[in-house]
């Protein structure tokens, strides 16, 4: 039996105005090689920063599980709110965020997914993807590596 593949999802979101022009960003990384496999910008339109954070998380999880549905995933985010809500330590009170949190929970149900808060400076790749999506005012997805490096 082969070892379970380990992927890292770095996710972020931003809003210029809060609410304002918003997008999520994510990168999927091979945990063994450090190779960036996928880069995603998920344009939201006008929304809050927290909605954008969840959008980046969901986009990253979807990309990771499309690549390998059985992968073990470490999610790294600089949003303390989203990390604490996804681990169940904090309640999700806002209705828009409840919808997004349920969607993210459904994606990770029964899977090996852990969450880690990281300082903002350690999340630059996901932040750059979110900002690129806000600049373009559209979503994008770039497949960068095959993971076989």
C-alpha positions as CSV (number, residue, x, y, z in Angstrom):
1,X,0.0,0.0,0.0
2,X,1.4,3.4,-0.9
3,X,1.8,6.2,1.6
4,X,-0.9,8.8,1.8
5,X,0.1,11.9,-0.2
6,X,0.5,15.1,1.8
7,X,-0.5,18.4,0.4
8,X,-0.4,21.9,1.9
9,X,-3.1,24.5,1.1
10,X,-2.1,28.1,1.8
11,X,-5.3,30.2,1.6
12,X,-6.1,33.9,2.0
13,X,-8.6,36.4,1.1
14,X,-8.8,40.2,0.8
15,X,-11.3,43.0,0.4
16,X,-10.5,46.5,-0.7
17,X,-13.0,48.4,1.4
18,X,-14.5,45.7,3.6
19,X,-17.0,45.3,2.1
20,X,-15.4,46.1,-1.2
21,X,-13.8,44.4,-4.2
22,X,-12.9,41.0,-2.8
23,X,-11.2,37.7,-3.8
24,X,-9.8,34.6,-2.3
25,X,-6.4,33.2,-3.1
26,X,-4.9,29.8,-2.6
27,X,-1.9,27.7,-3.5
28,X,-1.6,23.9,-3.4
29,X,1.8,22.7,-2.5
30,X,3.4,19.2,-2.5
31,X,4.4,18.8,1.2
32,X,7.4,16.6,0.3
33,X,9.0,18.6,-2.4
34,X,7.7,22.1,-1.6
35,X,6.6,22.5,-5.2
36,X,3.7,24.8,-5.9
37,X,1.3,22.6,-7.9
38,X,-1.7,24.9,-8.3
39,X,-2.4,28.7,-7.9
40,X,-6.0,29.9,-7.6
41,X,-7.5,33.3,-7.6
42,X,-11.3,33.2,-6.7
43,X,-13.0,36.5,-7.5
44,X,-16.0,37.3,-5.3
45,X,-17.1,40.7,-6.3
46,X,-18.2,43.0,-3.5
47,X,-17.9,41.2,-0.2
48,X,-16.2,41.3,3.2
49,X,-12.7,40.2,4.0
50,X,-14.0,37.2,5.9
51,X,-16.2,36.0,3.0
52,X,-13.0,36.3,0.8
53,X,-11.0,34.3,3.3
54,X,-13.5,31.4,3.2
55,X,-13.7,31.6,-0.6
56,X,-9.9,31.2,-0.8
57,X,-10.1,28.2,1.6
58,X,-12.8,26.5,-0.4
59,X,-11.0,27.1,-3.7
60,X,-7.8,25.6,-2.2
61,X,-9.5,22.6,-0.7
62,X,-11.3,21.9,-4.0
63,X,-8.1,22.1,-6.0
64,X,-6.2,19.8,-3.5
65,X,-8.9,17.1,-3.5
66,X,-9.3,17.3,-7.3
67,X,-5.5,16.6,-7.5
68,X,-5.7,13.7,-4.9
69,X,-9.1,12.9,-3.2
70,X,-7.2,10.7,-0.6
71,X,-4.5,13.3,0.3
72,X,-3.8,14.4,3.8
73,X,-4.1,18.2,3.8
74,X,-2.6,20.9,6.0
75,X,-4.4,24.2,5.6
76,X,-2.3,27.2,6.5
77,X,-4.1,30.6,6.8
78,X,-3.4,33.9,8.5
79,X,-7.1,34.3,9.3
80,X,-7.4,33.4,13.0
81,X,-11.1,33.7,12.7
82,X,-11.4,31.1,9.9
83,X,-8.9,28.7,11.5
84,X,-10.7,28.8,14.9
85,X,-14.1,28.4,13.2
86,X,-13.0,25.5,11.1
87,X,-11.5,23.7,14.1
88,X,-14.8,24.2,16.0
89,X,-13.3,26.4,18.7
90,X,-15.3,29.4,17.7
91,X,-18.9,29.6,16.5
92,X,-19.8,30.9,13.0
93,X,-22.5,33.6,13.7
94,X,-22.8,35.5,10.4
95,X,-25.3,34.0,8.0
96,X,-23.1,34.5,4.9
97,X,-20.2,32.9,6.6
98,X,-22.3,30.0,7.9
99,X,-23.1,29.0,4.3
100,X,-19.4,29.1,3.4
101,X,-18.3,27.3,6.6
102,X,-20.8,24.5,5.9
103,X,-19.5,24.2,2.4
104,X,-15.9,24.0,3.6
105,X,-16.9,21.5,6.4
106,X,-18.6,19.3,3.7
107,X,-15.4,19.3,1.7
108,X,-13.3,18.1,4.6
109,X,-15.8,15.7,6.1
110,X,-14.2,12.3,6.7
111,X,-10.8,13.5,5.3
112,X,-7.5,14.0,7.0
113,X,-7.4,17.8,7.1
114,X,-5.7,20.0,9.8
115,X,-5.6,23.7,10.2
116,X,-2.7,25.9,11.2
117,X,-2.6,29.7,11.8
118,X,0.4,31.4,10.3
119,X,1.6,35.0,10.4
120,X,0.6,37.1,7.5
121,X,4.1,37.3,6.2
122,X,4.2,33.5,5.9
123,X,1.1,33.5,3.6
124,X,2.5,35.7,0.8
125,X,1.8,33.3,-2.0
126,X,-1.9,33.0,-1.3
127,X,-2.1,36.8,-0.6
128,X,-0.5,37.5,-4.0
129,X,-3.1,35.2,-5.7
130,X,-6.0,37.0,-4.0
131,X,-4.6,40.4,-5.0
132,X,-4.1,39.3,-8.6
133,X,-7.7,38.1,-8.8
134,X,-8.9,41.5,-7.3
135,X,-6.7,43.3,-9.9
136,X,-8.1,41.3,-12.7
137,X,-11.6,41.3,-11.3
138,X,-11.9,37.6,-12.4
139,X,-11.0,34.2,-11.2
140,X,-8.1,32.1,-12.5
141,X,-6.5,28.8,-11.9
142,X,-2.9,27.9,-12.9
143,X,-1.6,24.4,-12.9
144,X,2.1,24.8,-12.2
145,X,3.5,21.4,-11.4
146,X,2.7,17.8,-11.7
147,X,3.9,16.9,-8.2
148,X,6.3,14.4,-9.5
149,X,9.4,16.5,-9.0
